[in-house]
């Protein structure tokens, strides 16, 4: 197995509308409409290049919140120790924190490419160890899991006066400079370092992704996001996720469809990774 697709149906860390625990099933259900041919406009078909399995969903005890983080970390560690990488469907964005714990333990500190309306780097009280989908990357940097100086955040449009060392390409930058320039700048930031890509669906404007817990106006279009992702071809991507798809607030499944399409693009990035071990 090269890629294990797995869901982490947790949404107890949300600060606004819950419901992303149903994101994995929604993304899986709509993905059937994407399986009829090679993804456009790629020259590579990930289904022909990669051995991909659906590894099911991470199991954890909803009634014991303190135990959830180590459950998720162990689940991802099992995938990595088996020689595969993970494509993950959330769940709220907190799930990326234990995922990155597993990745950093396996690969060392990773560079993060983070698509989001929110920075998720708000300072927290480290003694309280909150389970919060807005602080987990602050923890990840402070604990040495993420190399913020060689990481990028794309699409941000909420205020955080202390963004740590992240290279930020906010929504205005994307609208003014276009996807091609953003992708090139991000590739310069991460270089050939190992990259984990995380995509909060609220990076997209609510017009394109209404089915999410914390929508923010002024975001990226689906076209802009897809073109940036395609422009990242050649990065040393070792893992990826799509999070915060909340079907209860969706319209015509367009948010789930966007999530599934992005996930397909991530498979293309996996397949095109020049650093990937090949049989």
C-alpha positions as CSV (number, residue, x, y, z in Angstrom):
1,X,0.0,0.0,0.0
2,X,1.3,3.5,-1.0
3,X,-1.6,5.5,0.3
4,X,-4.2,4.7,3.0
5,X,-7.3,6.9,2.9
6,X,-8.8,7.2,6.3
7,X,-11.5,9.2,8.1
8,X,-11.3,10.8,11.5
9,X,-14.9,11.6,12.4
10,X,-14.3,14.0,15.3
11,X,-15.9,17.4,15.7
12,X,-15.8,18.0,19.5
13,X,-13.1,20.7,19.1
14,X,-15.2,23.1,17.1
15,X,-15.9,26.7,18.3
16,X,-18.9,27.3,16.1
17,X,-21.2,24.8,14.3
18,X,-20.5,21.1,14.8
19,X,-21.2,18.4,12.2
20,X,-17.9,17.7,10.5
21,X,-17.8,14.2,12.1
22,X,-20.0,13.4,9.1
23,X,-17.5,14.8,6.6
24,X,-15.6,11.5,5.9
25,X,-18.8,9.7,4.8
26,X,-19.9,12.7,2.7
27,X,-16.5,13.0,0.9
28,X,-16.4,9.2,0.2
29,X,-20.0,9.2,-1.1
30,X,-19.5,12.0,-3.6
31,X,-16.1,10.7,-4.7
32,X,-17.7,8.0,-6.8
33,X,-18.5,10.7,-9.4
34,X,-14.8,11.4,-9.8
35,X,-13.6,7.9,-10.6
36,X,-14.3,7.6,-14.3
37,X,-11.0,8.7,-15.7
38,X,-7.6,10.3,-15.2
39,X,-7.9,13.6,-13.3
40,X,-7.9,16.6,-15.6
41,X,-5.5,18.2,-16.5
42,X,-2.9,15.9,-15.0
43,X,-0.7,13.6,-17.3
44,X,-0.5,11.1,-14.4
45,X,-3.3,8.9,-13.1
46,X,-2.7,8.2,-9.4
47,X,-4.9,5.1,-9.6
48,X,-2.4,3.7,-12.1
49,X,0.7,4.7,-10.2
50,X,-0.2,4.2,-6.5
51,X,-1.6,1.3,-4.5
52,X,-4.5,3.0,-2.6
53,X,-6.8,1.5,0.0
54,X,-9.6,2.8,2.1
55,X,-8.4,2.1,5.6
56,X,-11.7,2.9,7.2
57,X,-12.2,5.4,10.0
58,X,-10.2,6.0,13.2
59,X,-11.9,4.5,16.2
60,X,-11.9,6.4,19.5
61,X,-14.0,7.0,22.6
62,X,-16.2,10.1,22.1
63,X,-16.9,10.0,25.9
64,X,-13.3,10.3,26.9
65,X,-12.0,13.4,25.2
66,X,-8.5,13.2,26.8
67,X,-7.9,9.9,25.1
68,X,-8.8,11.0,21.6
69,X,-5.4,12.6,20.7
70,X,-3.3,9.5,21.4
71,X,-5.9,7.3,19.7
72,X,-5.6,9.4,16.5
73,X,-1.8,9.5,16.7
74,X,-1.6,5.7,17.1
75,X,-4.0,5.2,14.1
76,X,-1.8,7.3,11.8
77,X,1.4,5.9,13.2
78,X,0.2,2.4,12.2
79,X,-0.2,3.6,8.6
80,X,3.2,5.2,8.5
81,X,5.0,2.3,10.1
82,X,3.4,0.1,7.5
83,X,5.2,2.0,4.8
84,X,2.2,4.0,3.5
85,X,1.3,7.6,3.6
86,X,-2.1,8.9,4.7
87,X,-4.8,10.9,3.0
88,X,-7.2,11.9,5.7
89,X,-10.8,13.2,5.8
90,X,-11.9,15.1,8.8
91,X,-13.5,15.9,11.2
92,X,-12.7,19.3,12.6
93,X,-9.2,20.7,12.1
94,X,-7.9,19.7,15.5
95,X,-7.4,16.2,14.1
96,X,-4.4,17.5,12.2
97,X,-2.5,18.0,15.5
98,X,-2.2,14.4,16.5
99,X,-1.7,13.5,12.9
100,X,1.3,15.8,12.7
101,X,2.5,14.3,16.0
102,X,2.7,10.9,14.3
103,X,4.3,12.4,11.2
104,X,7.0,14.3,13.1
105,X,7.8,11.2,15.1
106,X,8.2,9.2,11.9
107,X,9.8,11.9,9.6
108,X,11.1,14.6,11.9
109,X,9.7,18.1,11.8
110,X,7.6,18.8,8.7
111,X,6.9,21.9,6.6
112,X,3.2,22.7,6.6
113,X,1.2,24.0,3.6
114,X,-2.0,25.2,5.3
115,X,-5.1,26.3,3.4
116,X,-7.5,28.0,5.7
117,X,-9.6,31.1,6.5
118,X,-8.0,31.0,10.0
119,X,-4.4,30.8,11.1
120,X,-5.1,28.2,13.9
121,X,-2.0,29.6,15.7
122,X,-3.7,31.5,18.4
123,X,-1.8,31.3,21.7
124,X,-3.1,28.9,24.3
125,X,-2.5,28.1,27.9
126,X,-0.1,25.2,27.6
127,X,-1.0,24.0,31.1
128,X,-4.6,23.5,30.2
129,X,-4.0,21.5,27.1
130,X,-7.2,22.5,25.4
131,X,-8.7,20.4,22.6
132,X,-9.3,23.4,20.3
133,X,-9.4,23.6,16.5
134,X,-7.9,27.2,16.6
135,X,-4.7,26.6,18.6
136,X,-3.2,23.3,17.5
137,X,-0.6,24.8,15.1
138,X,0.6,27.1,17.9
139,X,1.3,23.9,19.9
140,X,2.8,22.2,16.8
141,X,5.3,24.9,16.3
142,X,6.1,25.3,20.0
143,X,6.7,21.6,20.3
144,X,9.0,21.4,17.3
145,X,6.6,19.4,15.1
146,X,6.3,22.0,12.4
147,X,9.1,24.1,10.9
148,X,7.1,27.4,10.7
149,X,9.9,29.3,8.9
150,X,9.6,26.9,6.0
151,X,5.8,26.6,6.1
152,X,3.1,28.5,4.3
153,X,-0.5,29.5,5.1
154,X,-2.8,30.3,2.2
155,X,-6.2,32.1,2.1
156,X,-6.2,33.6,5.7
157,X,-8.8,36.3,6.4
158,X,-9.1,36.5,10.1
159,X,-6.9,38.5,12.6
160,X,-4.0,37.1,14.5
161,X,-1.4,39.6,15.6
162,X,1.2,36.9,16.3
163,X,1.4,34.6,13.3
164,X,4.6,33.0,14.5
165,X,7.1,32.4,11.7
166,X,4.7,31.3,9.0
167,X,4.9,32.7,5.5
168,X,1.4,34.0,4.9
169,X,-0.3,34.4,1.5
170,X,-3.7,35.7,2.7
171,X,-6.9,35.8,0.6
172,X,-6.1,39.3,-0.7
173,X,-2.7,38.2,-1.8
174,X,-4.2,35.2,-3.7
175,X,-6.9,37.5,-5.4
176,X,-4.3,40.1,-6.3
177,X,-1.4,37.9,-7.5
178,X,-3.1,34.8,-8.8
179,X,-2.7,31.0,-8.2
180,X,0.5,30.6,-10.3
181,X,2.5,33.1,-8.3
182,X,1.2,31.8,-5.0
183,X,2.2,28.2,-5.9
184,X,5.6,29.3,-7.0
185,X,6.2,31.3,-3.8
186,X,5.0,28.4,-1.6
187,X,7.4,26.0,-3.5
188,X,10.2,28.4,-2.7
189,X,9.3,28.4,0.9
190,X,9.2,24.6,1.4
191,X,12.0,23.6,-1.0
192,X,12.6,19.9,-1.0
193,X,11.6,19.5,2.7
194,X,9.0,17.0,3.7
195,X,5.6,18.6,3.5
196,X,2.3,17.9,5.1
197,X,-0.6,19.6,3.3
198,X,-3.7,20.4,5.3
199,X,-6.8,22.0,3.7
200,X,-9.6,23.4,5.8
201,X,-12.6,23.6,3.4
202,X,-13.4,27.1,4.9
203,X,-10.4,28.4,2.9
204,X,-13.0,28.5,0.1
205,X,-15.5,31.3,0.1
206,X,-18.9,30.3,1.5
207,X,-20.3,30.6,-2.0
208,X,-18.2,27.5,-2.9
209,X,-18.2,25.7,0.5
210,X,-21.3,26.6,2.6
211,X,-21.1,23.2,4.4
212,X,-18.6,24.1,7.1
213,X,-18.6,25.1,10.7
214,X,-16.9,28.5,10.6
215,X,-17.4,30.1,7.2
216,X,-15.7,33.5,6.4
217,X,-16.6,35.7,3.4
218,X,-14.0,36.8,0.9
219,X,-12.3,33.4,0.4
220,X,-10.8,31.5,-2.5
221,X,-12.8,30.1,-5.3
222,X,-12.6,26.4,-6.1
223,X,-10.7,27.3,-9.2
224,X,-8.1,29.3,-7.4
225,X,-7.6,26.5,-4.8
226,X,-7.3,23.8,-7.4
227,X,-4.8,25.8,-9.5
228,X,-2.6,26.5,-6.5
229,X,-2.6,22.8,-5.6
230,X,-1.8,21.8,-9.2
231,X,1.0,24.4,-9.2
232,X,2.6,22.6,-6.2
233,X,3.5,19.6,-8.4
234,X,6.9,18.3,-7.5
235,X,6.9,19.1,-3.7
236,X,8.0,16.4,-1.4
237,X,4.5,15.7,0.0
238,X,4.3,13.0,2.7
239,X,0.7,13.4,3.9
240,X,-2.4,15.4,3.4
241,X,-5.9,16.0,4.8
242,X,-9.2,17.7,4.0
243,X,-11.1,18.9,7.1
244,X,-14.2,20.7,8.3
245,X,-16.7,19.5,5.7
246,X,-20.0,19.6,7.6
247,X,-22.7,18.1,5.4
248,X,-25.7,19.4,7.5
249,X,-25.0,22.9,6.2
250,X,-24.1,21.9,2.7
251,X,-26.1,22.8,-0.4
252,X,-26.4,20.2,-3.2
253,X,-23.3,18.5,-1.8
254,X,-21.0,21.2,-3.3
255,X,-18.8,21.3,-0.3
256,X,-18.3,17.6,-0.1
257,X,-17.7,17.6,-3.9
258,X,-15.0,20.3,-3.5
259,X,-13.4,18.3,-0.7
260,X,-13.4,15.1,-2.8
261,X,-12.0,16.9,-5.8
262,X,-9.2,18.4,-3.7
263,X,-8.4,15.0,-2.2
264,X,-8.1,13.6,-5.7
265,X,-5.6,16.4,-6.5
266,X,-3.6,15.5,-3.4
267,X,-3.4,11.9,-4.7
268,X,-1.9,13.4,-7.9
269,X,0.6,15.3,-5.9
270,X,1.5,12.0,-4.1
271,X,1.9,10.3,-7.5
272,X,4.1,13.1,-8.9
273,X,6.4,13.4,-5.9
274,X,9.9,12.9,-7.3
275,X,11.1,11.9,-3.8
276,X,8.5,9.1,-3.5
277,X,9.9,5.6,-3.1
278,X,9.0,3.6,-6.1
279,X,9.1,-0.2,-6.6
